[in-house]
Amino acid sequence: GIYTISYRYVNEDDVEDITNRTVYVYNPDLDISLEGEYTIDFEKSIYERTAGDWTFTQAADNYGFSGKVSIKFTEILPGFYRCNDLLAKWYDQIRGYNDKYEGQYDFKANGIVYLDASGDIILLTSSVPAFGDALDYIENAHYDAATGDLTYFVSYAGGVVKMTIVAKRVQ
């Protein structure tokens, strides 16, 4: 699990200081792993818009992107993973920001997630360096170890960007 421990200190002059520490306790017996590369399914992944939802295929066509997109999860500890772009290369490649700004900024939503024994995924932290912010949340996130299917709903920029990501583990 993930725990926050608060330390409180008061000196003889009644000056108080509080420090928090996050402790990650991992399960060494976890028998599933999220580590690996995942190809985004452009027909099943959805970008929600007020004017009507787009599949990633429609979005890619609209933004002039042709190609495939993949994301990668790297294990930190059993159950804890770093992802190179939880927004599935939305800004970096599909929207073309990496080319437009000649690689000057990092438009990827880097993040750390926790995978529990049932395959559910919890967002622990994220950042989008180019914009100086982070994801709002991830929900309905699940990895099916038997099929290699990964799905999650992500919200970003105060809900301006909402999408359902569907991906398949590369064998």
CYANA upper distance limits for C-alpha pairs under 8 A (distance plus 0.5 A):
  1 GLY  CA     24 TYR  CA      6.63
  1 GLY  CA     25 VAL  CA      5.74
  1 GLY  CA     26 TYR  CA      7.04
  2 ILE  CA     22 THR  CA      7.56
  2 ILE  CA     23 VAL  CA      6.39
  2 ILE  CA     24 TYR  CA      5.26
  2 ILE  CA     25 VAL  CA      6.76
  3 TYR  CA     22 THR  CA      6.18
  3 TYR  CA     23 VAL  CA      5.68
  3 TYR  CA     24 TYR  CA      7.00
  3 TYR  CA     25 VAL  CA      8.44
  4 THR  CA     20 ASN  CA      7.02
  4 THR  CA     21 ARG  CA      6.11
  4 THR  CA     22 THR  CA      4.94
  4 THR  CA     23 VAL  CA      6.66
  5 ILE  CA     20 ASN  CA      6.11
  5 ILE  CA     21 ARG  CA      5.72
  5 ILE  CA     22 THR  CA      6.81
  5 ILE  CA     23 VAL  CA      7.88
  6 SER  CA     18 ILE  CA      7.28
  6 SER  CA     19 THR  CA      6.24
  6 SER  CA     20 ASN  CA      4.90
  6 SER  CA     21 ARG  CA      6.93
  7 TYR  CA     18 ILE  CA      6.03
  7 TYR  CA     19 THR  CA      5.68
  7 TYR  CA     20 ASN  CA      6.66
  8 ARG  CA     16 GLU  CA      7.66
  8 ARG  CA     17 ASP  CA      6.34
  8 ARG  CA     18 ILE  CA      4.96
  8 ARG  CA     19 THR  CA      7.12
  9 TYR  CA     16 GLU  CA      6.13
  9 TYR  CA     17 ASP  CA      5.80
  9 TYR  CA     18 ILE  CA      6.88
 10 VAL  CA     14 ASP  CA      6.00
 10 VAL  CA     15 VAL  CA      5.91
 10 VAL  CA     16 GLU  CA      4.85
 10 VAL  CA     17 ASP  CA      7.01
 11 ASN  CA     15 VAL  CA      6.02
 11 ASN  CA     16 GLU  CA      7.21
 26 TYR  CA     77 LEU  CA      7.44
 26 TYR  CA     78 PRO  CA      6.61
 26 TYR  CA     79 GLY  CA      7.03
 26 TYR  CA     80 PHE  CA      8.34
 27 ASN  CA     78 PRO  CA      6.94
 27 ASN  CA     79 GLY  CA      7.62
 28 PRO  CA     78 PRO  CA      6.64
 30 LEU  CA     78 PRO  CA      7.15
 30 LEU  CA     79 GLY  CA      7.49
 30 LEU  CA    116 ASP  CA      8.40
 30 LEU  CA    117 ALA  CA      6.62
 31 ASP  CA    117 ALA  CA      7.78
 32 ILE  CA    117 ALA  CA      7.44
 32 ILE  CA    119 GLY  CA      8.15
 32 ILE  CA    145 ALA  CA      6.89
 33 SER  CA     78 PRO  CA      8.08
 33 SER  CA     79 GLY  CA      7.47
 33 SER  CA    115 LEU  CA      8.38
 33 SER  CA    145 ALA  CA      7.99
 34 LEU  CA     73 PHE  CA      6.97
 34 LEU  CA     74 THR  CA      8.34
 34 LEU  CA     75 GLU  CA      8.04
 34 LEU  CA     79 GLY  CA      8.33
 34 LEU  CA     81 TYR  CA      7.80
 34 LEU  CA    115 LEU  CA      7.79
 34 LEU  CA    143 TYR  CA      7.81
 34 LEU  CA    145 ALA  CA      8.45
 35 GLU  CA     72 LYS  CA      7.92
 35 GLU  CA     73 PHE  CA      5.36
 35 GLU  CA     74 THR  CA      5.57
 35 GLU  CA     75 GLU  CA      6.10
 35 GLU  CA     81 TYR  CA      7.61
 36 GLY  CA     72 LYS  CA      6.15
 36 GLY  CA     73 PHE  CA      5.85
 36 GLY  CA     74 THR  CA      7.08
 36 GLY  CA    169 ARG  CA      7.37
 36 GLY  CA    170 VAL  CA      7.76
 37 GLU  CA     70 SER  CA      7.06
 37 GLU  CA     71 ILE  CA      6.23
 37 GLU  CA     72 LYS  CA      4.85
 37 GLU  CA     73 PHE  CA      6.96
 37 GLU  CA    169 ARG  CA      6.36
 37 GLU  CA    170 VAL  CA      6.05
 38 TYR  CA     70 SER  CA      5.77
 38 TYR  CA     71 ILE  CA      5.85
 38 TYR  CA     72 LYS  CA      6.68
 38 TYR  CA    150 LEU  CA      8.48
 38 TYR  CA    167 ALA  CA      6.18
 38 TYR  CA    168 LYS  CA      5.63
 38 TYR  CA    169 ARG  CA      4.76
 38 TYR  CA    170 VAL  CA      5.92
 39 THR  CA     68 LYS  CA      7.91
 39 THR  CA     69 VAL  CA      6.48
 39 THR  CA     70 SER  CA      4.76
 39 THR  CA     71 ILE  CA      7.17
 39 THR  CA    167 ALA  CA      5.81
 39 THR  CA    168 LYS  CA      5.85
 39 THR  CA    169 ARG  CA      6.92
 39 THR  CA    170 VAL  CA      7.01
 40 ILE  CA     45 SER  CA      7.85
 40 ILE  CA     68 LYS  CA      7.91
 40 ILE  CA     69 VAL  CA      6.23
 40 ILE  CA     70 SER  CA      6.12
 40 ILE  CA     71 ILE  CA      8.09
 40 ILE  CA     88 ALA  CA      7.60
 40 ILE  CA    165 ILE  CA      7.67
 40 ILE  CA    166 VAL  CA      6.49
 40 ILE  CA    167 ALA  CA      4.79
 40 ILE  CA    168 LYS  CA      7.14
 41 ASP  CA     45 SER  CA      6.41
 41 ASP  CA     56 PHE  CA      8.45
 41 ASP  CA    165 ILE  CA      8.33
 41 ASP  CA    166 VAL  CA      6.12
 41 ASP  CA    167 ALA  CA      5.81
 41 ASP  CA    168 LYS  CA      7.73
 42 PHE  CA     46 ILE  CA      8.42
 42 PHE  CA     55 THR  CA      6.89
 42 PHE  CA     56 PHE  CA      5.07
 42 PHE  CA     57 THR  CA      5.54
 42 PHE  CA    166 VAL  CA      8.49
 43 GLU  CA     55 THR  CA      6.12
 43 GLU  CA     56 PHE  CA      6.77
 43 GLU  CA     57 THR  CA      6.44
 44 LYS  CA     55 THR  CA      7.11
 44 LYS  CA     56 PHE  CA      8.15
 44 LYS  CA    165 ILE  CA      8.16
 44 LYS  CA    166 VAL  CA      6.54
 45 SER  CA     55 THR  CA      6.28
 45 SER  CA     56 PHE  CA      6.20
 45 SER  CA    163 MET  CA      7.76
 45 SER  CA    164 THR  CA      5.89
 45 SER  CA    165 ILE  CA      5.24
 45 SER  CA    166 VAL  CA      5.60
 45 SER  CA    167 ALA  CA      8.48
 46 ILE  CA     53 ASP  CA      7.12
 46 ILE  CA     54 TRP  CA      6.24
 46 ILE  CA     55 THR  CA      5.02
 46 ILE  CA     56 PHE  CA      6.34
 46 ILE  CA    163 MET  CA      5.89
 46 ILE  CA    164 THR  CA      5.60
 46 ILE  CA    165 ILE  CA      7.24
 47 TYR  CA     53 ASP  CA      6.28
 47 TYR  CA     54 TRP  CA      5.74
 47 TYR  CA     55 THR  CA      6.62
 47 TYR  CA     56 PHE  CA      7.03
 47 TYR  CA     59 ALA  CA      8.11
 47 TYR  CA    161 VAL  CA      8.06
 47 TYR  CA    162 LYS  CA      6.67
 47 TYR  CA    163 MET  CA      4.98
 47 TYR  CA    164 THR  CA      7.21
 48 GLU  CA     52 GLY  CA      7.32
 48 GLU  CA     53 ASP  CA      5.03
 48 GLU  CA     54 TRP  CA      7.00
 48 GLU  CA    161 VAL  CA      7.70
 48 GLU  CA    162 LYS  CA      5.91
 48 GLU  CA    163 MET  CA      6.15
 49 ARG  CA     53 ASP  CA      5.57
 49 ARG  CA     54 TRP  CA      7.75
 49 ARG  CA    161 VAL  CA      8.46
 49 ARG  CA    162 LYS  CA      8.30
 54 TRP  CA     58 GLN  CA      6.12
 54 TRP  CA     59 ALA  CA      6.51
 55 THR  CA     59 ALA  CA      6.84
 56 PHE  CA     60 ALA  CA      6.36
 57 THR  CA     61 ASP  CA      6.69
 58 GLN  CA     62 ASN  CA      6.61
 59 ALA  CA     63 TYR  CA      6.67
 59 ALA  CA     94 ILE  CA      8.17
 60 ALA  CA     64 GLY  CA      6.40
 60 ALA  CA     65 PHE  CA      5.24
 60 ALA  CA     66 SER  CA      7.08
 60 ALA  CA     94 ILE  CA      6.22
 60 ALA  CA     95 ARG  CA      8.11
 61 ASP  CA     65 PHE  CA      6.51
 61 ASP  CA     66 SER  CA      7.71
 63 TYR  CA     94 ILE  CA      7.26
 63 TYR  CA     95 ARG  CA      6.34
 63 TYR  CA     96 GLY  CA      8.07
 64 GLY  CA     94 ILE  CA      8.44
 65 PHE  CA     93 GLN  CA      7.94
 65 PHE  CA     94 ILE  CA      6.01
 65 PHE  CA     95 ARG  CA      7.88
 65 PHE  CA     96 GLY  CA      7.82
 69 VAL  CA     88 ALA  CA      7.60
 69 VAL  CA     89 LYS  CA      7.27
 69 VAL  CA     93 GLN  CA      8.42
 70 SER  CA     88 ALA  CA      7.44
 70 SER  CA     89 LYS  CA      8.20
 71 ILE  CA     83 CYS  CA      7.62
 71 ILE  CA     84 ASN  CA      6.71
 71 ILE  CA     85 ASP  CA      6.55
 71 ILE  CA     86 LEU  CA      8.05
 71 ILE  CA     88 ALA  CA      6.69
 71 ILE  CA     89 LYS  CA      8.08
 72 LYS  CA     83 CYS  CA      6.12
 72 LYS  CA     84 ASN  CA      6.20
 72 LYS  CA     85 ASP  CA      8.04
 73 PHE  CA     81 TYR  CA      6.33
 73 PHE  CA     82 ARG  CA      5.97
 73 PHE  CA     83 CYS  CA      4.99
 73 PHE  CA     84 ASN  CA      7.29
 74 THR  CA     81 TYR  CA      5.77
 74 THR  CA     82 ARG  CA      5.67
 74 THR  CA     83 CYS  CA      7.01
 75 GLU  CA     79 GLY  CA      7.90
 75 GLU  CA     80 PHE  CA      6.44
 75 GLU  CA     81 TYR  CA      4.94
 75 GLU  CA     82 ARG  CA      6.97
 76 ILE  CA     80 PHE  CA      5.97
 76 ILE  CA     81 TYR  CA      5.89
 76 ILE  CA     82 ARG  CA      7.32
 77 LEU  CA     81 TYR  CA      7.72
 79 GLY  CA    114 TYR  CA      5.99
 79 GLY  CA    115 LEU  CA      5.33
 79 GLY  CA    116 ASP  CA      6.83
 80 PHE  CA    112 ILE  CA      7.48
 80 PHE  CA    113 VAL  CA      6.34
 80 PHE  CA    114 TYR  CA      5.14
 80 PHE  CA    115 LEU  CA      6.85
 81 TYR  CA    112 ILE  CA      5.98
 81 TYR  CA    113 VAL  CA      5.88
 81 TYR  CA    114 TYR  CA      6.91
 81 TYR  CA    115 LEU  CA      8.29
 82 ARG  CA    110 ASN  CA      7.88
 82 ARG  CA    111 GLY  CA      6.16
 82 ARG  CA    112 ILE  CA      4.92
 82 ARG  CA    113 VAL  CA      7.03
 83 CYS  CA    110 ASN  CA      6.24
 83 CYS  CA    111 GLY  CA      5.77
 83 CYS  CA    112 ILE  CA      6.65
 83 CYS  CA    113 VAL  CA      8.12
 84 ASN  CA    108 LYS  CA      7.38
 84 ASN  CA    109 ALA  CA      7.46
 84 ASN  CA    110 ASN  CA      5.46
 84 ASN  CA    111 GLY  CA      7.41
 85 ASP  CA     89 LYS  CA      6.58
 85 ASP  CA    108 LYS  CA      5.43
 85 ASP  CA    109 ALA  CA      5.06
 85 ASP  CA    110 ASN  CA      5.45
 85 ASP  CA    111 GLY  CA      7.63
 86 LEU  CA    108 LYS  CA      8.02
 86 LEU  CA    109 ALA  CA      5.80
 86 LEU  CA    110 ASN  CA      6.84
 86 LEU  CA    111 GLY  CA      7.23
 86 LEU  CA    154 VAL  CA      8.42
 87 LEU  CA     91 TYR  CA      8.29
 87 LEU  CA    108 LYS  CA      7.48
 87 LEU  CA    109 ALA  CA      6.25
 87 LEU  CA    154 VAL  CA      7.92
 88 ALA  CA    165 ILE  CA      7.79
 89 LYS  CA     93 GLN  CA      5.76
 89 LYS  CA     94 ILE  CA      6.77
 89 LYS  CA    108 LYS  CA      6.85
 90 TRP  CA     94 ILE  CA      5.51
 90 TRP  CA     95 ARG  CA      6.45
 90 TRP  CA    108 LYS  CA      8.44
 91 TYR  CA     95 ARG  CA      5.29
 91 TYR  CA     96 GLY  CA      6.85
 91 TYR  CA     97 TYR  CA      6.16
 91 TYR  CA     98 ASN  CA      8.06
 91 TYR  CA    107 PHE  CA      6.36
 91 TYR  CA    108 LYS  CA      7.45
 92 ASP  CA     96 GLY  CA      6.36
 92 ASP  CA     97 TYR  CA      5.72
 92 ASP  CA     98 ASN  CA      5.45
 92 ASP  CA    106 ASP  CA      8.09
 92 ASP  CA    107 PHE  CA      5.67
 92 ASP  CA    108 LYS  CA      6.45
 93 GLN  CA     97 TYR  CA      7.07
 93 GLN  CA     98 ASN  CA      6.88
 93 GLN  CA     99 ASP  CA      8.31
 96 GLY  CA    100 LYS  CA      6.61
 97 TYR  CA    101 TYR  CA      6.41
 97 TYR  CA    107 PHE  CA      7.73
 98 ASN  CA    102 GLU  CA      6.25
 98 ASN  CA    103 GLY  CA      5.38
 98 ASN  CA    104 GLN  CA      8.02
 98 ASN  CA    105 TYR  CA      7.71
 98 ASN  CA    106 ASP  CA      8.13
 98 ASN  CA    107 PHE  CA      7.59
 99 ASP  CA    103 GLY  CA      6.77
101 TYR  CA    105 TYR  CA      7.54
105 TYR  CA    129 PRO  CA      7.89
105 TYR  CA    130 ALA  CA      5.74
106 ASP  CA    128 VAL  CA      7.67
106 ASP  CA    129 PRO  CA      6.15
106 ASP  CA    130 ALA  CA      5.63
107 PHE  CA    128 VAL  CA      6.53
107 PHE  CA    129 PRO  CA      7.01
107 PHE  CA    130 ALA  CA      5.72
107 PHE  CA    131 PHE  CA      7.95
108 LYS  CA    128 VAL  CA      6.32
108 LYS  CA    129 PRO  CA      8.00
109 ALA  CA    126 SER  CA      6.98
109 ALA  CA    127 SER  CA      6.06
109 ALA  CA    128 VAL  CA      5.10
109 ALA  CA    129 PRO  CA      8.23
109 ALA  CA    134 ALA  CA      7.74
109 ALA  CA    135 LEU  CA      7.84
110 ASN  CA    126 SER  CA      5.98
110 ASN  CA    127 SER  CA      5.97
110 ASN  CA    128 VAL  CA      6.91
111 GLY  CA    123 LEU  CA      8.01
111 GLY  CA    124 LEU  CA      7.97
111 GLY  CA    125 THR  CA      5.95
111 GLY  CA    126 SER  CA      4.41
111 GLY  CA    127 SER  CA      6.86
112 ILE  CA    123 LEU  CA      6.88
112 ILE  CA    124 LEU  CA      6.02
112 ILE  CA    125 THR  CA      5.80
112 ILE  CA    126 SER  CA      6.84
113 VAL  CA    121 ILE  CA      6.94
113 VAL  CA    122 ILE  CA      5.94
113 VAL  CA    123 LEU  CA      5.00
113 VAL  CA    124 LEU  CA      5.69
113 VAL  CA    125 THR  CA      7.61
114 TYR  CA    121 ILE  CA      6.03
114 TYR  CA    122 ILE  CA      5.58
114 TYR  CA    123 LEU  CA      7.00
114 TYR  CA    124 LEU  CA      7.31
115 LEU  CA    119 GLY  CA      6.40
115 LEU  CA    120 ASP  CA      6.24
115 LEU  CA    121 ILE  CA      5.13
115 LEU  CA    122 ILE  CA      7.11
116 ASP  CA    120 ASP  CA      6.10
116 ASP  CA    121 ILE  CA      7.09
119 GLY  CA    142 HIS  CA      5.94
119 GLY  CA    143 TYR  CA      5.38
119 GLY  CA    144 ASP  CA      6.66
119 GLY  CA    145 ALA  CA      7.83
120 ASP  CA    140 ASN  CA      8.42
120 ASP  CA    141 ALA  CA      6.35
120 ASP  CA    142 HIS  CA      4.93
120 ASP  CA    143 TYR  CA      6.86
121 ILE  CA    141 ALA  CA      5.60
121 ILE  CA    142 HIS  CA      6.04
121 ILE  CA    143 TYR  CA      7.77
122 ILE  CA    138 ILE  CA      7.73
122 ILE  CA    139 GLU  CA      8.19
122 ILE  CA    141 ALA  CA      7.66
123 LEU  CA    137 TYR  CA      7.55
123 LEU  CA    138 ILE  CA      6.65
125 THR  CA    134 ALA  CA      8.46
126 SER  CA    134 ALA  CA      5.77
126 SER  CA    135 LEU  CA      6.61
127 SER  CA    132 GLY  CA      7.69
127 SER  CA    133 ASP  CA      6.21
127 SER  CA    134 ALA  CA      4.68
127 SER  CA    135 LEU  CA      7.29
128 VAL  CA    132 GLY  CA      6.40
128 VAL  CA    133 ASP  CA      5.95
128 VAL  CA    134 ALA  CA      5.90
128 VAL  CA    135 LEU  CA      8.15
129 PRO  CA    133 ASP  CA      7.29
134 ALA  CA    156 TYR  CA      7.73
134 ALA  CA    157 ALA  CA      8.30
135 LEU  CA    154 VAL  CA      7.99
135 LEU  CA    155 SER  CA      6.74
135 LEU  CA    156 TYR  CA      5.16
135 LEU  CA    157 ALA  CA      7.41
136 ASP  CA    154 VAL  CA      8.12
136 ASP  CA    155 SER  CA      5.80
136 ASP  CA    156 TYR  CA      5.52
136 ASP  CA    157 ALA  CA      7.28
136 ASP  CA    158 GLY  CA      6.91
136 ASP  CA    159 GLY  CA      7.84
137 TYR  CA    154 VAL  CA      6.46
137 TYR  CA    155 SER  CA      6.03
137 TYR  CA    156 TYR  CA      7.75
138 ILE  CA    152 TYR  CA      7.17
138 ILE  CA    153 PHE  CA      6.06
138 ILE  CA    154 VAL  CA      4.98
138 ILE  CA    155 SER  CA      6.98
139 GLU  CA    152 TYR  CA      6.61
139 GLU  CA    153 PHE  CA      5.77
139 GLU  CA    154 VAL  CA      7.07
140 ASN  CA    151 THR  CA      7.97
140 ASN  CA    152 TYR  CA      5.85
140 ASN  CA    153 PHE  CA      6.51
141 ALA  CA    150 LEU  CA      8.10
141 ALA  CA    151 THR  CA      6.10
141 ALA  CA    152 TYR  CA      4.46
141 ALA  CA    153 PHE  CA      7.06
142 HIS  CA    150 LEU  CA      6.42
142 HIS  CA    151 THR  CA      6.07
142 HIS  CA    152 TYR  CA      6.92
143 TYR  CA    148 GLY  CA      7.49
143 TYR  CA    149 ASP  CA      6.34
143 TYR  CA    150 LEU  CA      5.04
143 TYR  CA    151 THR  CA      7.14
144 ASP  CA    148 GLY  CA      6.05
144 ASP  CA    149 ASP  CA      5.77
144 ASP  CA    150 LEU  CA      7.00
145 ALA  CA    149 ASP  CA      7.72
148 GLY  CA    168 LYS  CA      6.10
148 GLY  CA    169 ARG  CA      5.40
149 ASP  CA    166 VAL  CA      7.92
149 ASP  CA    167 ALA  CA      6.46
149 ASP  CA    168 LYS  CA      5.26
149 ASP  CA    169 ARG  CA      6.90
150 LEU  CA    165 ILE  CA      8.36
150 LEU  CA    166 VAL  CA      6.34
150 LEU  CA    167 ALA  CA      5.59
150 LEU  CA    168 LYS  CA      6.58
150 LEU  CA    169 ARG  CA      8.01
151 THR  CA    164 THR  CA      7.68
151 THR  CA    165 ILE  CA      6.01
151 THR  CA    166 VAL  CA      5.07
151 THR  CA    167 ALA  CA      6.88
152 TYR  CA    164 THR  CA      6.23
152 TYR  CA    165 ILE  CA      5.88
152 TYR  CA    166 VAL  CA      7.38
153 PHE  CA    162 LYS  CA      7.84
153 PHE  CA    163 MET  CA      6.21
153 PHE  CA    164 THR  CA      4.83
153 PHE  CA    165 ILE  CA      6.71
154 VAL  CA    162 LYS  CA      6.25
154 VAL  CA    163 MET  CA      6.01
154 VAL  CA    164 THR  CA      6.90
154 VAL  CA    165 ILE  CA      8.17
155 SER  CA    159 GLY  CA      5.78
155 SER  CA    160 VAL  CA      8.08
155 SER  CA    161 VAL  CA      6.30
155 SER  CA    162 LYS  CA      5.04
155 SER  CA    163 MET  CA      7.22
156 TYR  CA    160 VAL  CA      6.86
156 TYR  CA    161 VAL  CA      5.54
156 TYR  CA    162 LYS  CA      6.88
157 ALA  CA    161 VAL  CA      6.68
